[in-house]
Amino acid sequence: MEGELGPRQQGPEGSGLVERRRKRLIVGFVLKRRADESGSEKQMKLVHDELNRARTAATARISSFHTRGAILVSASGLFTALQVSKQVNCLTILSTALFLGSSVIGLLVLRPVLGYEVNPGVAREHWIKLPYAEAQEAIIEANEHVLGTDLGTGNRLSKLILFGYSVLVAAWVLSYVGSVLH
């Protein structure tokens, strides 16, 4: 019959062998579940740490583009000043315009970046209401979004810097050709 214990499960005089086995199974299940949750927490921490590392790298990359933009503006300004002192001809005017153009591109790189950032006060109020695992996931999702914005900004700035330095080199070449021909 269902629910009856066989002679091997009952033990001597109802010693509770079945009850002990059931408790061991429950304890084993709870310990396995805690281990799974602990592994999940470790994995979430790993993902969170990796996102923070990637955000730090993206921020450093953006900062280096700002430095390159400042160098571009300085070099363009210096060579524009040198061009003005030369005798005026068509190539000199064109190279001066290109120097000024590369300077403007450098200024575009230097302008403040208004990207997405998590508002800590509002986020804290929202995340504090969530269970621990859901709060971790919400924080990770927010950081992923910010990282995507930072990477997009870095890519845009890298293209601007490359274009700006290309314009600067073209201006140098025209300036040199103008000096040689004149």
Secondary structure, DSSP 8 states (H G I E B T S, - for coil): -TT---HHHH-GGG--HHHHHHHHHHHHHHHHHHHHHHHHHHHHHHHHHHHHHHHHHHHHHHHHHHHHHHHHHHHHHHHHHHHHTS---HHHHHHHHHHHHHHHHHHHHHS--------HHHHHHHHTTS-HHHHHHHHHHHHHHHHHHHHHHHHHHHHHHHHHHHHHHHHHHHHHHHHHH-
